[in-house]
Amino acid sequence: MRALHFGAGNIGRGFIGKLLAESGAELVFADANKSLVDMLNQAKEYRVNVVGEEHQVDVIAGIRAVDATSPAVVDEIRQADLITTAVGPQVLEKIAGTLAKGLQLRFEQGDERPMNIIACENMVRGTSQLKGFVLQHLPDSYHAKLEQCVGFVDSAVDRIVPPAATKDDPLEVTVESFSEWIVDQTQFKGDIPKMAGMELTDNLIAFVERKLFTLNTGHIVTAYLGNLAGYQTIREAIGDLQIRQTVKRAMEQSGEVLVRRYGFDRQLHGAYIEKILGRFANPYLVDEIERVGRQPLRKLGPQDRLTKPLLGTLEYNLPNDALLEGMAAALCYRNAADPQAVELQGWIAEFGVLEALCRATGLAADSAEAAKIVQRYQALSGQVPA
């Protein structure tokens, strides 16, 4: 199987790229970072430190890379059996034109072999969104062929991959031992590839929201409360008993939405929450609060990890005080190096906290929840680090 993976960063190398290589795929990375592409082509391998209760080092060998902005990547798309991405939600639209060129070339040459594309991004139905972008670039005359031959397979991914702690080897990656890659088995074209670590489901949205409402919600609440307390890493923050209790309660409140909506077993979901808390406390991972907390406007969005579970609690008339606390802490987040954090604070300064909150979340200005968040913000904002 010939696999092309867009995104050769830490997540691309340490998670999806690793699984592809371990499944025996002929793996090619595509990335816009030319120096990274050159290093991968020169080394033809890289090391992955897998850390948890035990520590192991895996060597991913026999790989190569191509400049994602060069004409060569179009030919790689033409030849691929499987294309995956780990580029970040905001970059999917940027690579869609390149994907369309490669697919058009494939169709022009009469190649009707099944191909599957899986966006492995931290978002809901990311591959379906990517398909929409590709269709905008692909001539209408090829749309039917795309529907016939190309599967756009949505997925849910979960693995903590912080920036590398060592500078000795710029290709070396550190990842946690836990990983989860769940894909929608109903969307494949042709035979479903047998991939290490890939789990199939016909109810993907349940697992997408389980991850979003649990791992992502807990992670971001830990980051924003930890930032207020002056911590630098997720492990430091979750070691604070008061923060841990609030984070756990937030995940329990979002978890009750999942139990009601999808019928998850409440006891098993409670164990899943405890596992995630343990992952946050992993002593071998240096997961910076600045990394986790970035892009607060996206993370406060109506379909993301804070507002969406909150709306679920309103739907089922459930407690939500810890989620409101996390949202108030998000409004306090300041980071001069993060354009979204700067924009959020600009909104607060120009329009006031209530309007800024409603702009970011879509909450009604006269809602009880908005009032409670503003009240908590006013209490927390005095704690914001200078």
Secondary structure, 3 states (H helix, E strand, C coil): CEEEEECCCHHHHHHHHHHHHHCCCEEEEEECCHHHHHHHHHHCEEEEEEECCCEEEEEEECCEEEECCCCHHHHHHHHCCEEEECCCHHHHHHHHHHHHHHHHHHHHCCCCCCEEEEECCCCCCHHHHHHHHHHHHCCHHHHHHHHHHEEECCEEEECCCCCCCCCCCCCCEEEECCCEEEEEHHHCCCCCCCCCCEEEECCHHHHHHHHHHHHHHHHHHHHHHHHHCCCCEHHHHHCCHHHHHHHHHHHHHHHHHHHHHHCCCHHHHHHHHHHHHHHHCCCCCCCEHHHHHCCHHHHCCCCCCCHHHHHHHHHCCCCCHHHHHHHHHHHCCCCCCCHHHHHHHHHHHHHCHHHHHHHHHCCCCCCHHHHHHHHHHHHHHHHCCC
